[in-house]
Each structure stands twice: as C-alpha cells, then as structure tokens.
Amino acid sequence: MMGYVLEVYVSFHSDDENWYGNPPNEYINAYNLTDKPGNGPFREVIVRLNGDEIGAVWPFTVVFTGGFNPLTWRPITAIGSFDLPSYDIEIKPFLGKILDGKQHEFGFGVTNALNEWYIDANLHIWLDHESDTTIGELIRNENPPSKISLVSKNKGSYITSAIRSFSVSVWVKSSHGNITTNSFQDFSFTNRMTLSGSSEIVNQTIDASSRVYTIVPSSFSYIYMAERYQNFPLYFHTEEVPLGHGNHTLLSYVSLGINEKRLAGSSSSPLVSSILNNSQQGQGVLNFSGNLITGGLGSAQQVYHLDGSAECYFWNVSSSNYTILYNISALISIMVSSSAAAAVLFILCLLTNSFSSSHGNLFFPWKSETPLTKYFEVTKPIKIPPKAKPCASLLVLQHDFGYTYGKSPVLVNYEPPTNCPSKHFSRIVLESESTAKGIQFDRIFGI
C-alpha cells in the first residue's frame, strides 16, 4: 500500500445545528434557560481506530438553509449547505496495526455533543503494485487531549478557546525500500460570545492544519508531501426587537468563510499549490405577530477566489429577496510564461479587489468611499405626468426617534388637504427625509 486516507463527513442538526452559538451551561443555569441548547460552542469530532484516538476534525460552521433567517439563503445558499465539506485523516502511520490479519474498527465521537450528529467516512487506499506485501510499524504517536478553557469576563460575556495537536510517524517497507511517513495535525479555536437579553453576538475563528511527509531516510529525499492550512471565520449578530401589541422583529447579520492553502507533490511530479478565499455575508429581517411570521427580507453576498497552479477563478454574486442583483465570474487558464502569468494574475487581482471594494459593503455603506446617495427609490421609479404640478404639499410627521428602542411605532393621522379635492388626485407621493448622528448599527427605518 502506498496511501491510506480516511475521508470524514460531518452533519449536525437539532439542538446542535447551531452549536457555534450554544451558550455555556453556567449561563443557562444562571438564567434557568431550560429550553435552550447548551454545552458551549466548542465541538471536536474524534476519529478512533480500535478505540484509540488517531485524529480529529474541527468542523466548518455550515449554516443550513433555515439558519438565522431562511430568506437570507434564497437563492444563494450558505457555504457547504448543499455540499458538505469533507476532512482527510492520514491513516498510513497505523498500517502496522491494520495489516495484522485481524478485524479492525473505525469509530467516531463528538466532544460536548448534543443531539444530533451524523458522521460517515470513505476509506481511500492507493496500492503499491511493485510490492506483494506491505509491512509497517508505528514509531511515534503523540496525541494529548484538547486543552479547553472558558473565561467569563462578566455575566453574558464569554471567551472559549481550545488547542490540540497530533504527531504520528511510521516506517513502511515498500517497493521504494524502507520509507518513513510523518503526519501532523494542529488545531486552534477561539469563540467570543456576548449575550444580552434577546441579543447574541459571536465572533469565532477555527484554524486547522494537516501535513504529511513521506521520505526515504537513507537519502533524505521525499517521495510525497501534502500540506493543507485552513481558516474558518464566523461572525453573527442576532437580536429580537419588541414592537408592542405582541409584535416583534428578528434582525440577523452573519459573515462566514473558508480560507485554505494547499501544497502537494511527489518525486515523480512537480509541486502544485492552490489558495482559496470563499466568503459570505447575509442579512435578514423577520416580522412576527405573536408566533406568526407576517413578513421579512433577506439578502446575501458571496465572493469566491481560487488561485491555482494552472488556473485562477473569481466569482462575485449578490441577491436580495429571491432576486440576483449581480453575478460576475472570471476564469483564467495560465498557459504562458511565468512572467506573463504573474502579470495576468496581478491584473485579475486588481480587477477583483476593485470590484469587491465597490460592491462588498452593501450592508455597511459607510465603509465605501462612494458618496452617499441622497435620493433613491427602493422599488420602481415614480413616474409623474410631465405637465403635472403638485396640488398641495402637507407635512405629515416630524419626529425625533432618538432613544425609542423597544417603544411602539409612532402613528399619525392624515386627512387630504381641503384645497385639493381627492377626485382631482392623479398621483400621491410620500417624501421622506431622515438624518442620523454618528455611525448607526443595525437600524431599520420603516413606514
């Protein structure tokens, strides 16, 4: 055998569908939140061989199509929701155990898990056709348990962190002679959570790396190498705003992504590399009357950028309320000299970065250098007959909305102006002008 990899699939649901937002048990106990899933935000999938831990998966935070606000993910779905990511565990260091003619068992477990988790795996084997038998022996197996810490700054503010490493070596007798494979896994996790009433803010980062090196000790030449570095950022803010009379609004903002760098090669093929940056932002509003949804809005933006050894691909897409606002992609195959390829990639990066900077702040327009638009229409333009003149203008409302959080909407009575009979109306236009002091976050203005 030349290669032995376990490809693991993970899917989480029910009480752990949003495990990254589960508060620590001490918070649940302090406020007697018996109906809220807990056990904190850290989850680790353990891979076992005959009951012994041989590797781990710290999974990507997949948001399924009902997460936060279902309207956010139509028609753009969250990363991985329709195509769950898989995770490779190098098994070659344990060939000495597996190839002893006995029956063996792979098993899985999840640290801090609530119901329910579905885990499955594919076992991939590459055969050494130049050798009749493969013999191996474990040299080193270092896998101390995860170091998990929980720091509470004050009630409702928590920092959960964890680290873990695996280091395994094996020698194998093959057609290349005696070879040594060294396998490493390193993980780090940080989750900053703020809970206040109906508001929850989470800022989380998962870093994972896996490295495999197969060498011939006698010559110190490598036969195979593979490196993968992954970063999974996640930020979300949800808040329930009471409107009075049994009505409330649920606001949500979420940002997530996958950043990955890969490097692989062998003695018979050149090194190949790739860099992936895949990020999403989503916003949503849901209006409730009691437990009944009465309306809502949703929007999402995604930027996907993959740089490979032979190709460079870019995709930028945005949607709002079931409608694609823009969808731009570019694919460049690098079949030119290295200097020309570098120039092409540089130009592409300039174009993609320029487009991202001008379209990537739809939810936070104050981050853009583009001047704010003073007049705009949110739906179809209002067409006024060319010769029509306003019959009358009437001030309906002038109000200071400062410090009105949680209070009932402001209502006003309207009566048609007496000097403009209603039978002569050809068009009624409502003009609204508002100003805000300083930078405002998560504000919605509705009429």
Secondary structure, DSSP 8 states (H G I E B T S, - for coil): --EEEEEEEEEE-GGGTTGGG---HHHHHHTT-TTS--S-S--EEEEEETTEEEEEE-------TTSS-GGGGSSS--TTSSS--EEEEE-GGGHHHHTSSS---EEEEEET--S-EEEEEEEEEE--TT-S--EEEEEEEE----EEEEEEEETTEEEEEEEEEEEEEEEEEETTEEEEEEEEEEEEEEEEEEEETTEEEEEEEEEEEEEEEEEETTTTEEEEEEEEEEEEEEEEEEEEEEEETTEEEEEEEEEEEEEEEEEEEETTEEEEEEEEEEEEEEEEEEEEETTEEEEEEEEEEEEEEEEESSEEEEEEEEEETTEEEEEEEEEEE--S-HHHHHHHHHHHHHHHHHHHHHHS-SS-GGGSSS---SS--SSS-----TT---S----------TT-TTS----------TTS-GGG-S----------SS---S-----
